[in-house]
Structure formats: structure tokens, C-alpha cells
Amino acid sequence: MHEVVKALQAELSLRPVIADDLPVFFAQQLEPEAIFMAAFTAKDPSDRAAFDDHWRRILADPTIIIRAVVLDGQIAGSVLSYEEEGQPEVSYWLGKAFWGKGVATRALAEFLARHNPKRPIYARVAADNLASRRVLEKCGFTVIGEGRGFANARSAEIDELLLELTASA
Ligand SMILES: CC(C)(COP(=O)(O)OP(=O)(O)OC[C@H]1O[C@@H](n2cnc3c(N)ncnc32)[C@H](O)[C@@H]1OP(=O)(O)O)[C@@H](O)C(=O)NCCC(=O)NCCS
């Protein structure tokens, strides 16, 4: 059966993150193509101690909601929301093997519906991360601003877009 059709039929669930997810997330955030796309990454994604510290902090923070994305029993990635200057923002990351099958769109839509009902809610993407921008737009976000930000993965300032999902979208 075609891969995309299989993914559409695959069972997707969001569940709290467990310790066994972390080595998988670590490997997923080491994928060079993903790092380039996301652009606004950790300074050194290969630094396991910094990764563990970061996850320890975010899992302990009550203002951050994080779910593991599980597709047919496999850990596909993560989706989360956090507060930036009092405003909620979402982000997500999938392992490359799971790309191009609608998984991020399904995961984000489910996360927004069940785990973070706050609106407006925001997201930021590198302007050239077209796949991520598309995911957000399919979930009802619209571009409301643009700016420049320093992207560790590119060692340069790059264009960034701010997107918003309003209550009515
Ligand atoms: C961005 C990411 C989450 C997308 O996940 P995904 O499961 O492949 O996304 P979906 O399949 O749900 O949707 C992707 C959409 O982008 C489109 N797309 C993919 N690559 C594209 C490109 N280069 N140009 C334009 N559109 C593109 C797809 O066609 C699809 O749209 P469609 O349904 O209208 O055809 C995944 O690639 C990822 O985790 N990347 C690394 C981390 C990252 O960038 N996170 C986001 C930080 S803001």
C-alpha cells in the first residue's frame, strides 16, 4: 500500500513524555536536514548533557505542555506549547522517517484541540521552513509578522515568521 495512505490509516496518539522517549528525541534532533529546517536549534545538538538538562527543565515546568507523538506504537516525535512573554506558542519535531505523511498536521491539530485550548496561540518558523509553515496553515494559523533572528543551525541571522491561531480560526 502507498506510504501516505498507510500513514493516514495509522493510529496516532499523543501521550505524556516518558524517560524512554528521550534517546529517540535526541537522535531525531540530530538529523542534519531537520536541524537546517528548524534553524533555531540548540547551539550544539550533539551535546547530550545539554539536551538532558534542557528536557529535565522543560518536563518540570508546569507552564509547558509536552506530548510524545506515537504513530502505530512508534515514537514519531514531540509537540509542545510554552509561554513566551506570557503568550502561548507551539512547536514540534518529528523524526525524518515520519515526514511527508501528514503526521505533524494530525499531531498539531490534536494537540491544539485536546491539550492547549488557549487562543490566540502563536508559532515561529524560519521563513524558508515551508513544510512547517504549511503544517501551521493547515491547522488554521496565519502569518501576522516577520522579523530576523539568530539561527544557531545557520550561524547567521535569518528571516523568521510569526503565525497566529485565533479563537475564530
Ligand atoms: C516540519 C515538520 C514537522 C513537517 O512534518 P510532516 O509530518 O512532514 O508535515 P505534514 O506531512 O503534516 O505537512 C507538511 C506539508 O508541507 C508540505 N511541504 C513539505 N515540504 C515542502 C516544501 N519544501 N515546500 C512546500 N511545501 C512543503 C507538504 O506537501 C505538506 O502539505 P500538504 O499536505 O498541503 O501537501 C517535519 O519536517 C520536522 O519535524 N522537521 C524538523 C523540525 C522542524 O522544522 N520543526 C518545526 C520548527 S518551527
The ligand as an SDF file (V2000), in Angstrom:
LIG
                    3D

 48 50  0  0  0  0  0  0  0  0999 V2000
    8.2380   20.4180    9.6900 C   0  0  0  0  0  0  0  0  0  0  0  0
    7.7740   19.0040   10.0130 C   0  0  0  0  0  0  0  0  0  0  0  0
    7.1940   18.9640   11.4120 C   0  0  0  0  0  0  0  0  0  0  0  0
    6.7120   18.5870    8.9870 C   0  0  0  0  0  0  0  0  0  0  0  0
    6.2040   17.3020    9.3490 O   0  0  0  0  0  0  0  0  0  0  0  0
    5.3210   16.4390    8.3250 P   0  0  0  0  0  0  0  0  0  0  0  0
    4.6610   15.3470    9.0830 O   0  0  0  0  0  0  0  0  0  0  0  0
    6.1690   16.0650    7.1650 O   0  0  0  0  0  0  0  0  0  0  0  0
    4.2290   17.5180    7.8870 O   0  0  0  0  0  0  0  0  0  0  0  0
    2.8330   17.2040    7.1410 P   0  0  0  0  0  0  0  0  0  0  0  0
    3.0470   15.9970    6.2660 O   0  0  0  0  0  0  0  0  0  0  0  0
    1.7480   17.1710    8.1430 O   0  0  0  0  0  0  0  0  0  0  0  0
    2.6290   18.5110    6.2550 O   0  0  0  0  0  0  0  0  0  0  0  0
    3.7050   19.0590    5.5020 C   0  0  0  0  0  0  0  0  0  0  0  0
    3.1450   19.9540    4.4410 C   0  0  0  0  0  0  0  0  0  0  0  0
    4.2130   20.7260    3.9030 O   0  0  0  0  0  0  0  0  0  0  0  0
    4.3330   20.4840    2.5200 C   0  0  0  0  0  0  0  0  0  0  0  0
    5.7440   20.5680    2.2000 N   0  0  0  0  0  0  0  0  0  0  0  0
    6.7360   19.7190    2.5590 C   0  0  0  0  0  0  0  0  0  0  0  0
    7.9070   20.1560    2.0730 N   0  0  0  0  0  0  0  0  0  0  0  0
    7.6460   21.3180    1.4240 C   0  0  0  0  0  0  0  0  0  0  0  0
    8.4400   22.2380    0.6980 C   0  0  0  0  0  0  0  0  0  0  0  0
    9.7600   22.0840    0.5850 N   0  0  0  0  0  0  0  0  0  0  0  0
    7.8250   23.3070    0.1270 N   0  0  0  0  0  0  0  0  0  0  0  0
    6.4960   23.4960    0.2550 C   0  0  0  0  0  0  0  0  0  0  0  0
    5.6690   22.6500    0.9560 N   0  0  0  0  0  0  0  0  0  0  0  0
    6.2670   21.5730    1.5160 C   0  0  0  0  0  0  0  0  0  0  0  0
    3.7360   19.1020    2.3100 C   0  0  0  0  0  0  0  0  0  0  0  0
    3.3470   18.9170    0.9610 O   0  0  0  0  0  0  0  0  0  0  0  0
    2.5410   19.1890    3.2680 C   0  0  0  0  0  0  0  0  0  0  0  0
    1.4970   20.0000    2.7560 O   0  0  0  0  0  0  0  0  0  0  0  0
    0.1990   19.3570    2.0100 P   0  0  0  0  0  0  0  0  0  0  0  0
   -0.4820   18.4650    2.9970 O   0  0  0  0  0  0  0  0  0  0  0  0
   -0.6100   20.5510    1.6290 O   0  0  0  0  0  0  0  0  0  0  0  0
    0.7140   18.5880    0.8260 O   0  0  0  0  0  0  0  0  0  0  0  0
    8.9690   17.9790    9.9570 C   0  0  0  0  0  0  0  0  0  0  0  0
    9.5640   18.0870    8.6800 O   0  0  0  0  0  0  0  0  0  0  0  0
   10.0240   18.2350   11.0060 C   0  0  0  0  0  0  0  0  0  0  0  0
    9.8970   17.7800   12.1470 O   0  0  0  0  0  0  0  0  0  0  0  0
   11.0990   18.9700   10.6260 N   0  0  0  0  0  0  0  0  0  0  0  0
   12.2370   19.2540   11.5360 C   0  0  0  0  0  0  0  0  0  0  0  0
   11.8650   20.1080   12.7360 C   0  0  0  0  0  0  0  0  0  0  0  0
   11.1000   21.3570   12.3820 C   0  0  0  0  0  0  0  0  0  0  0  0
   11.3300   22.0030   11.3750 O   0  0  0  0  0  0  0  0  0  0  0  0
   10.1600   21.6730   13.2790 N   0  0  0  0  0  0  0  0  0  0  0  0
    9.3630   22.8840   13.1470 C   0  0  0  0  0  0  0  0  0  0  0  0
   10.1000   24.0480   13.7470 C   0  0  0  0  0  0  0  0  0  0  0  0
    9.1430   25.5240   13.5590 S   0  0  0  0  0  0  0  0  0  0  0  0
  1  2  1  0
  2  3  1  0
  2  4  1  0
  2 36  1  0
  4  5  1  0
  5  6  1  0
  6  7  2  0
  6  8  1  0
  6  9  1  0
  9 10  1  0
 10 11  2  0
 10 12  1  0
 10 13  1  0
 13 14  1  0
 14 15  1  0
 15 16  1  0
 15 30  1  0
 16 17  1  0
 17 18  1  0
 17 28  1  0
 18 19  1  0
 18 27  1  0
 19 20  2  0
 20 21  1  0
 21 22  1  0
 21 27  2  0
 22 23  1  0
 22 24  2  0
 24 25  1  0
 25 26  2  0
 26 27  1  0
 28 29  1  0
 28 30  1  0
 30 31  1  0
 31 32  1  0
 32 33  2  0
 32 34  1  0
 32 35  1  0
 36 37  1  0
 36 38  1  0
 38 39  2  0
 38 40  1  0
 40 41  1  0
 41 42  1  0
 42 43  1  0
 43 44  2  0
 43 45  1  0
 45 46  1  0
 46 47  1  0
 47 48  1  0
M  END
$$$$
